[in-house]
Amino acid sequence: MTTERLQKLMARAGYGSRRACEKIIEEGRVTVDGRIAQLGESADPESAVIRVDGVPLRMPEAYRYVLLYKPRGVISTVSDPEGRRTVRDIVTLPGHLYPVGRLDADSEGLILLTDDGELTQRLTHPRYEHARVYRVLVRGKPDQETLERWRAGITLDGRRTRFDQVKPEPGDAGHEGSWLRITVHEGRKHLVRRACAALGHPVVRLIRVSMGPVQLGDLRPGRWRFLTVTEARALQKEVQSTARPVARQPQPRDKGKARSGSGHPR
């Protein structure tokens, strides 16, 4: 008999990240053999009757991975209380499919949808770092000094953030501004937009063109496709390579102060 934590089983079955599944368990919506399950409980999906909201838990034989070019104005959630168009209104496949990470309504480009909860957890949890690349049209033309400051890292909300690459793209963006290619590992909310504004070059247009090994390519806005076997394997390989959290960098301390405690929380 092989048992696993319920939140892990639910994530594999497509109910979202482990954290989301833990919340479902805490709400009393999961039963094991007819009794309400407790957080931290384990079960064998082959022998136990596990239900979520009364529906038997079905472990998928194969996960689905969908690559979507999210257009501007579309919400990157499965539903919206305000009735706005969501990514699930575009990708109308049946079953549980959840977006991996988010793009705000004014942003566009690559977003993944999957029923692989474990992969979703690894790609979105702040403890793990995966490269995201954006093409960003900004107002004005950042000079070399600004680009160097950007690459060195800037402080937002009292925290230092690093950008792996900030590179001007060749060609003329016309009167609108300049195109930049920006690579970042952190997943803080509106990070790229806030950094651009802080440096005096507000975003006009923002397009995510890659996430880890997956590339947007020539996909057009509003179109989607399944990942190829090669792409899916590359994504799984990257997720497995970050099975352990990325070590947190120690916070700088003032000279002369004694070292105490275990460091500042992120």
Sequence and secondary structure as in RCSB ss.txt:
>XXXX:A:sequence
MTTERLQKLMARAGYGSRRACEKIIEEGRVTVDGRIAQLGESADPESAVIRVDGVPLRMPEAYRYVLLYKPRGVI
STVSDPEGRRTVRDIVTLPGHLYPVGRLDADSEGLILLTDDGELTQRLTHPRYEHARVYRVLVRGKPDQETLERW
RAGITLDGRRTRFDQVKPEPGDAGHEGSWLRITVHEGRKHLVRRACAALGHPVVRLIRVSMGPVQLGDLRPGRWR
FLTVTEARALQKEVQSTARPVARQPQPRDKGKARSGSGHPR
>XXXX:A:secstr
   EEHHHHHHHTTS  HHHHHHHHHTT EEETTEE  TT EE TTTS EEETTEE    SS  EEEEEE TT B
SSS  TT   BHHHH   SS  EEES   TT EEEEEEES HHHHHHHH TTS   EEEEEEESS   HHHHHHH
HH EEETTEEE  SEEEE SS  GGG EEEEEEE    TTHHHHHHHHTT  EEEEEEEEETTEE TT  TT EE
E  HHHHHHHHHHHHHTSS          TT    TT    
